[in-house]
Amino acid sequence: MSQRNERSTQAESNGVSHWLIHHAAHRAPESLSSRLEEEWLADLGSRASALSRLRFAVGCCWATMVIVNDCPRSRVPEASPVAAARGFITLADRSFGYFSLRSGTLFLIAGLHAALFYGLITLSQTHGIVPSSILENRPLEDVPRAKVTLPQSLPKTWTITVPKPEVPVRPVLVPGDEVTAKAREELAEPYSPPPAVIPTHVVARVAGGPGAGFPDTADFYPSQSIRLEEQGVSTVRVCVDSHGRLSSDPTTVQGSGSTRLDEGALRLARAGSGHYRATTEDGQPVNSCYPVGIRFQLKK
């Protein structure tokens, strides 16, 4: 059913295209009508799709309008026998007229540009006009001056009264003989140095680290880092009890610059639980936290 609908639609579009070409060719001058129809139908047959055929037929109608406006039927002369024998037609007298389609279009575009230009000039002049009332000169009103009256005569004598300041003044103490004697007695006492501080016991502390049986770094080297030739040192902080086992999850203190190497270092630190050397104080293992540097380096 769909194929039948497509075929019917294509046949209708072909019929419309043929009718448009036939109608456009008959509107052309008599000397060009048959030849134009023959050439246009030949070009129409070479088109593959129905849409291109319809578009070509509409273009033929437009071409006919241009030919009719540029070459009126009354001024198209008959073809000469010499030209007919050679296979082409020569138009000896061709008059375009004063108002052809192209000329009218050109005049229309020029008129639109002139109207737009005139409108812009009028609009700019309208906005640039300043009301005359703003530019009028207005006289300023006189400001009344205040009158100041001065005394006719001034007194010859002036009396200035300054009140005494009510600030209590402390009495000045004069040192007597008793004060001098007491100061001499204090200076006569001998200087005694402070007692020496006895140093307390210093604990001998030895930090722990990876011990015997600690896993090898190469077993935890990420395979993708090996392919990319990534190298570096990742510092991990571990908390170890007195038996060398991890008391908490290790954390990264300073990265190596590669996330894959840092994750490999954390896996190595977890796998080494029970193989750490505990920190000792005075020879006794204690719980402690310390950093461990793990180096990832490719062998050359």
Secondary structure, 3 states (H helix, E strand, C coil): CHHHHHHHHHHHHHHHHHHHHHHHHHHCCHHHHHHHHHHHHHHHHCCCCHHHHHHHHHHHHHHHHHHHHHCCHHHCCCCCHHHHHHCCCCCCCCCCCCCCHHHHHHHHHHHHHHHHHHHHHHHHHHHHCCCCCCCCCCCCCCCCCCCCCCCCCCCCCCCCCCCCCCCCCCCCCCCCHHHHHHHHHHHCCCCCCCCCCCCCCCCCEECCEECCCCCCHHHHCCHHHHHCCCCEEEEEEEEECCCCCECCCCEEEECCCCHHHHHHHHHHHHHCCCCEECEEECCEEECEEEEEEEEECCCC
